[in-house]
Amino acid sequence: MNLSLDRYHLLGASGVRVSPLALGTMTFGTEWGWGCDEETSRKIFELYAERGGNFIDTANYYTGGTSETLLGRFMAERRHRFVVATKYTLQMEAGNPNAGGNHRKNLVESVEASFRRLNTDYIDLLWVHAWEFRTPVEEVMRALDDLVRQGKVLYVAASDTPAWKIAEANTLARLRGWTPFIATQVLYNLTERTVEFELVPMAAEHGVAIQPWSPLAGGVLSGKYTRDDVTAKQTTADAARHGMVQNLGFLTERNLAIVEVVKEIAAEIGASSSQVALRWLLAKPGVMAPIIGARKLEHLEDNLGALDIELSEEQMSKLDKVSAPEPIFPNNFGASDLFRSAVDGEEKIEGGFREIYR
């Protein structure tokens, strides 16, 4: 499959065209201790844009709003050529209980603040950053639809949300004539594949694109960490980043075993480990525009190289096998011979539960 940043794809059940890799901008700004300054951020943005990249991912919460502010400067007169995705939900003002959450008040105020920082009057794709299980689904979907009807938001999507809640929200939206979610943003990479049990089948059924975040498991799949890092406490400038990777559970013996296989395949084809991990993800069903972030220009260059390589069926199978997650119910029961024989008897029938619960 030939890929390049200027070979665009439709995002979910929509007509909007996006690049096969999205530029993540959580690293734009130094407020969190491990991002990059404005000059470096601009160079990263310009390289992505020069290659034909048009899908930019940010959030009001990232680096306290600096990420959006820098993007507003970088896009300037070119705003129209980018598909800009931002998010709301996370707490933005200490002491204000309504400055976080999925409710209508926070939604409206967050979008207006994002307009000011991004120097724009519309958002291409607005993500619910996470489902907080406090605001009724009816309020969220109706409030989002109001912004779409006002022309302030073009498309809506849900990040870090269970499959059953997205299915509920989209069913309700279609029943009421409101705007449904066209994408879901999920943690998905070679070390974390549990989304394949519920979220991936749901997305296929509802025409929802799957956009992975942290496709390199916080850098673990790049091969930069060793077994000494599993329990070690960093005292360098990378301490904050290392701590986050540990807290997210990416640094484990199991995951480092996966990295060894990634390295082997990378050596076979003359690619980097990051490129192999990204290419594997790009080949998974329903995946659209994994989010790549960079703190250095060479990191972005390397990640973009994933579009230039190919993995054989044997290499894909090897990666699938070493990273396979433990089945969960009802997948493990649905895939059993007992269940199959109870449903089909002696008949040989392909598809159905065998495909979903494989």
ABEGO torsion letter per residue (X at the ends): XBBBAABBBBBEBBABBBBABBBBAAABEAAAGABBBAAAAAAAAAAAAAAGBABBBBBAABGGGAAAAAAAAAAEAAAAABBBBBBBGBBABBGBAAABEABAAAAAAAAAAAAAAAGBABBABBBBABBAGABBAAAAAAAAAAAAAAGABABBBBBGBBAAAAAAAAAAAAAAGBBBBABBBBBBBAABAAAAAAAAAAAAAAGBBBBBBGAAGGGAAAGABBAAAAABBBABAAAAAAAAAAAAGABBAAAAAAAAAAAAAAAAAGBBAAAAAAAAAAABBGBBGBBBBBABAAAAAAAAAAAABBBBAAAAAAAAAAABBBBBOAAAAAABAAAAAAAAEABBBBEEAAAAAX
